[in-house]
Amino acid sequence: MPSAYASNQCIVAPKRIYACDNLIYTSIKKQKENQLVCLCKTDKESILTLLSKDDIATQRIIIRKFLSKHQLSSDELKNILTQIN
C-alpha cells in the first residue's frame, strides 16, 4: 500500500506562481516501499530543463533546494517525469 507523500505539496516548477490545474498522481519506489507523488503536468518540461542546466552555479543551488524540498534524488525525479505523458 502506498504511503503518503513525504511532503504535503505536489511537485511544481520553482517559478510557478498560480495553482496547478492539471495534477498527475503516480508512485515511486523509495526505501523498499511505494510512495505516492503528485506532479503538475504542465511543469514537466520546465523541471526537465532545470535539471539539464546544472552547468551554472545558481542553477545547481536551485536544483539542490528543489530536490531537498521534495525529498527526491535527481534520478528519482527524472524517473517520475518519464512516467508522465
Rosetta blueprint (number, residue, H / E / L):
1 M L
2 P L
3 S E
4 A L
5 Y L
6 A L
7 S L
8 N L
9 Q L
10 C L
11 I E
12 V L
13 A L
14 P L
15 K L
16 R L
17 I L
18 Y L
19 A L
20 C L
21 D L
22 N L
23 L E
24 I E
25 Y E
26 T E
27 S E
28 I E
29 K E
30 K E
31 Q L
32 K L
33 E E
34 N E
35 Q E
36 L E
37 V E
38 C E
39 L E
40 C E
41 K H
42 T H
43 D H
44 K H
45 E H
46 S H
47 I H
48 L H
49 T H
50 L H
51 L H
52 S H
53 K L
54 D L
55 D L
56 I L
57 A H
58 T H
59 Q H
60 R H
61 I H
62 I H
63 I H
64 R H
65 K H
66 F H
67 L H
68 S H
69 K H
70 H L
71 Q L
72 L L
73 S L
74 S H
75 D H
76 E H
77 L H
78 K H
79 N H
80 I H
81 L H
82 T H
83 Q H
84 I L
85 N L
